[in-house]
Amino acid sequence: MDIIIRNAEPGELDRAGELVAATYLGDGLLTFGTEDPYLPTLRDARGRARHAEVLVAAEPAGELLGCVTFVGAGGPFADIAGPGEAEFRMLAVVPAARGRGAGEALVRACLHRARRLGQRRVVLSSQSRMHTAHRLYTRLGFVRAPERDWEAVPGFPLHVFARELADEGDEQHNI
């Protein structure tokens, strides 16, 4: 199955935001479910697109399979990225598309963009229970950076992963 990674088009930003929100809800990643205060942020892909790149994984016919927010060089959506670092956030793949490579393709697109911007590292935050995502990050060369772990809100710890961009392994992929 072909998967196309591209910037979300203006007319599909609301759909992309809903994809992320529905995925987080469906996976039980929001402590307070539909009342979780993070839910409006997840839904607001249009707002994220004003300050970062909202990338989507889509089938050739246009169906959205996944979404991620790439923060290339600071701004309001950079939670942990420092100088020389890019960050990505809110990676989500619809359950029906899992195992087809959409998540990996989105992460590789972030790595490619970071390298193109001249960043030397990509960082991300992840909940401790996101085990499938952690396996993907490890497979793609990310390592835990526990000294950078933090809490978005008290009692809600986030694990940090980082990947150096010294190697050119991702350049061989069609991103």
GUTITOR-22707 format. One record per residue: z, x, y of N, C-alpha, C in turn; residue number from 1; residue in three letters. Coordinates in steps of 0.2 Angstrom, whole numbers. Layout:
N
Z X Y Z X Y Z X Y NUM ALA;
...
***
This chain:
175
0 4 -6 0 0 0 0 4 6 1 MET;
-5 3 11 -5 7 17 0 4 22 2 ASP;
4 9 25 9 8 30 6 11 36 3 ILE;
6 8 42 4 11 48 11 11 53 4 ILE;
12 17 55 17 18 60 14 19 67 5 ILE;
17 15 71 15 14 78 20 12 83 6 ARG;
19 12 89 23 9 94 22 2 94 7 ASN;
28 -2 94 28 -9 94 24 -11 100 8 ALA;
20 -16 99 16 -19 105 20 -24 109 9 GLU;
19 -25 115 23 -29 119 24 -36 116 10 PRO;
19 -39 113 19 -45 111 23 -46 104 11 GLY;
25 -40 101 29 -41 95 36 -38 96 12 GLU;
38 -36 102 45 -33 103 50 -38 101 13 LEU;
50 -44 102 55 -49 100 55 -50 93 14 ASP;
50 -50 89 49 -50 82 53 -44 79 15 ARG;
51 -38 82 54 -31 80 62 -31 80 16 ALA;
64 -34 86 71 -34 87 75 -39 82 17 GLY;
71 -45 81 74 -49 76 74 -46 69 18 GLU;
69 -42 67 69 -39 61 75 -34 60 19 LEU;
76 -31 65 82 -26 65 89 -30 64 20 VAL;
89 -35 68 96 -39 68 96 -43 61 21 ALA;
91 -46 59 91 -49 52 93 -44 47 22 ALA;
90 -38 47 91 -33 42 99 -31 42 23 THR;
101 -30 48 108 -28 48 113 -33 46 24 TYR;
111 -40 48 115 -45 45 115 -46 38 25 LEU;
109 -46 35 108 -47 28 111 -42 24 26 GLY;
111 -36 26 114 -30 23 122 -30 24 27 ASP;
125 -35 27 132 -35 28 134 -29 33 28 GLY;
130 -26 37 132 -20 41 136 -22 48 29 LEU;
136 -29 49 140 -31 55 146 -34 54 30 LEU;
152 -30 56 158 -32 54 160 -40 55 31 THR;
157 -42 61 159 -49 63 153 -54 62 32 PHE;
148 -52 57 143 -56 56 139 -59 62 33 GLY;
137 -65 62 133 -68 68 137 -68 74 34 THR;
144 -66 74 147 -66 80 149 -58 82 35 GLU;
145 -54 79 146 -47 81 144 -45 87 36 ASP;
147 -41 91 145 -40 98 139 -35 98 37 PRO;
138 -32 93 132 -27 93 125 -31 91 38 TYR;
126 -37 89 120 -41 87 115 -42 93 39 LEU;
117 -43 99 112 -44 104 108 -37 106 40 PRO;
112 -32 105 109 -25 106 103 -24 101 41 THR;
105 -26 95 100 -25 89 94 -29 91 42 LEU;
95 -35 93 89 -40 94 85 -38 100 43 ARG;
88 -34 105 84 -33 111 80 -27 111 44 ASP;
75 -27 107 70 -22 106 66 -21 113 45 ALA;
65 -27 116 62 -26 123 65 -22 128 46 ARG;
72 -23 128 76 -18 132 76 -11 130 47 GLY;
76 -10 124 76 -3 121 69 0 123 48 ARG;
64 -4 123 57 -1 124 56 1 131 49 ALA;
61 -1 136 60 1 143 63 9 143 50 ARG;
67 11 139 71 17 139 69 22 133 51 HIS;
66 19 128 65 23 122 58 21 119 52 ALA;
56 24 113 51 21 109 53 17 104 53 GLU;
50 11 103 52 7 98 46 7 93 54 VAL;
47 10 87 42 11 82 42 6 77 55 LEU;
36 4 74 36 -1 69 32 2 63 56 VAL;
34 0 57 30 1 51 27 -6 50 57 ALA;
20 -6 49 17 -12 48 11 -11 43 58 ALA;
10 -17 40 4 -17 35 -2 -18 39 59 GLU;
-8 -16 37 -14 -16 40 -15 -23 44 60 PRO;
-13 -28 40 -14 -35 43 -9 -37 49 61 ALA;
-5 -32 50 0 -33 56 7 -35 54 62 GLY;
8 -37 48 15 -39 46 20 -33 47 63 GLU;
26 -34 50 30 -29 52 35 -28 45 64 LEU;
36 -22 43 40 -20 38 46 -16 40 65 LEU;
46 -13 45 52 -10 48 51 -8 55 66 GLY;
57 -5 57 57 -3 64 63 2 65 67 CYS;
62 6 71 66 11 72 66 13 80 68 VAL;
71 15 83 71 16 90 72 24 91 69 THR;
67 27 94 66 34 95 68 36 102 70 PHE;
73 40 102 75 43 109 74 50 109 71 VAL;
68 52 113 66 58 113 69 63 118 72 GLY;
72 61 123 75 65 128 80 62 133 73 ALA;
85 60 130 91 57 133 90 50 136 74 GLY;
94 47 140 93 41 142 99 36 140 75 GLY;
99 30 142 104 25 140 105 24 132 76 PRO;
100 26 128 100 25 121 102 31 117 77 PHE;
103 36 121 105 43 117 113 43 117 78 ALA;
115 41 111 122 41 109 125 48 108 79 ASP;
122 52 105 124 58 103 120 64 104 80 ILE;
114 63 106 109 69 107 111 73 113 81 ALA;
111 79 112 112 84 118 106 87 120 82 GLY;
106 93 124 100 96 126 97 99 119 83 PRO;
90 99 119 86 101 114 86 96 108 84 GLY;
89 90 109 89 86 103 86 79 104 85 GLU;
83 76 99 80 70 100 85 66 95 86 ALA;
85 59 95 89 55 91 85 49 89 87 GLU;
87 46 84 84 39 82 90 35 80 88 PHE;
88 28 81 94 23 80 91 17 77 89 ARG;
95 13 74 93 6 72 87 6 68 90 MET;
87 10 63 82 10 58 83 4 53 91 LEU;
78 0 52 79 -5 48 72 -7 44 92 ALA;
72 -8 38 66 -10 34 68 -17 30 93 VAL;
63 -21 31 65 -28 28 66 -27 20 94 VAL;
70 -31 17 71 -30 10 65 -30 5 95 PRO;
60 -34 7 54 -35 3 50 -29 3 96 ALA;
51 -25 8 47 -19 9 50 -12 7 97 ALA;
56 -13 4 60 -7 3 57 -4 -4 98 ARG;
57 3 -4 54 7 -9 47 8 -9 99 GLY;
44 6 -3 37 7 -2 35 13 3 100 ARG;
41 16 5 40 22 10 40 20 17 101 GLY;
41 14 19 41 12 26 47 16 30 102 ALA;
53 16 27 59 20 30 57 27 31 103 GLY;
55 30 26 53 37 26 48 38 31 104 GLU;
42 34 32 37 35 36 40 35 44 105 ALA;
44 30 45 47 29 51 51 35 53 106 LEU;
55 38 49 59 44 50 55 50 51 107 VAL;
49 51 47 45 56 48 41 56 55 108 ARG;
40 50 57 37 49 64 41 51 69 109 ALA;
48 50 68 53 52 73 53 60 73 110 CYS;
53 63 68 53 70 67 47 73 71 111 LEU;
41 70 69 35 72 72 35 72 80 112 HIS;
38 66 82 38 65 90 43 70 93 113 ARG;
48 71 90 53 76 92 50 83 93 114 ALA;
47 85 87 43 92 87 38 92 93 115 ARG;
34 87 94 29 87 99 32 87 106 116 ARG;
38 85 107 42 85 113 45 92 114 117 LEU;
45 96 109 48 103 110 56 103 108 118 GLY;
58 97 105 65 97 103 66 102 97 119 GLN;
72 104 97 74 109 91 78 105 85 120 ARG;
80 99 87 84 96 82 84 88 83 121 ARG;
84 85 77 85 77 77 92 75 75 122 VAL;
95 71 78 102 69 76 102 61 75 123 VAL;
106 59 71 107 51 71 114 50 69 124 LEU;
116 44 70 123 41 68 122 36 62 125 SER;
126 36 58 125 31 52 132 28 50 126 SER;
133 22 48 139 20 45 140 23 38 127 GLN;
146 23 36 148 27 30 145 23 24 128 SER;
144 16 24 142 12 19 134 12 18 129 ARG;
130 15 22 123 15 22 121 21 17 130 MET;
123 20 11 121 25 6 114 26 5 131 HIS;
110 21 4 103 22 3 100 26 9 132 THR;
101 24 15 99 28 21 101 36 20 133 ALA;
107 37 18 110 44 18 106 48 13 134 HIS;
104 44 7 99 48 2 93 50 5 135 ARG;
90 45 9 84 46 13 84 52 17 136 LEU;
89 52 22 90 57 26 91 64 23 137 TYR;
95 64 18 96 71 14 89 73 11 138 THR;
86 69 8 79 70 5 74 73 11 139 ARG;
75 71 17 71 73 22 74 79 26 140 LEU;
79 82 23 82 88 26 87 88 31 141 GLY;
90 82 32 96 81 37 102 83 33 142 PHE;
107 85 37 113 87 34 119 84 38 143 VAL;
124 83 35 130 80 38 132 85 43 144 ARG;
134 82 49 137 86 54 144 83 56 145 ALA;
149 83 51 155 79 52 159 81 58 146 PRO;
158 87 61 161 89 67 159 85 73 147 GLU;
153 81 72 151 77 78 152 69 76 148 ARG;
155 68 71 157 61 69 160 58 75 149 ASP;
159 51 76 162 48 82 163 40 80 150 TRP;
167 37 85 168 30 84 164 26 90 151 GLU;
160 22 88 157 18 93 162 13 97 152 ALA;
166 10 93 172 7 95 178 9 91 153 VAL;
184 8 93 189 10 89 190 7 83 154 PRO;
190 11 77 191 9 71 184 8 67 155 GLY;
179 10 71 172 10 68 169 16 68 156 PHE;
170 21 63 168 27 63 161 28 61 157 PRO;
157 33 64 150 34 62 149 41 60 158 LEU;
145 42 55 144 49 52 138 51 56 159 HIS;
138 58 58 132 61 61 128 65 56 160 VAL;
122 65 56 117 69 52 113 72 57 161 PHE;
111 78 55 106 82 60 101 86 56 162 ALA;
95 87 59 90 91 55 87 95 60 163 ARG;
87 102 58 83 107 62 76 106 62 164 GLU;
72 108 67 65 107 67 61 113 66 165 LEU;
65 119 64 61 125 63 56 125 58 166 ALA;
56 121 53 50 121 48 45 117 50 167 ASP;
39 117 47 34 113 49 32 108 44 168 GLU;
36 107 39 35 103 33 32 96 35 169 GLY;
34 93 40 32 86 42 25 86 45 170 ASP;
23 91 47 16 91 50 10 90 46 171 GLU;
12 91 39 6 90 34 5 83 33 172 GLN;
10 78 35 10 71 33 6 67 39 173 HIS;
2 63 37 -1 59 42 4 54 45 174 ASN;
6 56 51 11 52 55 8 49 61 175 ILE;
***
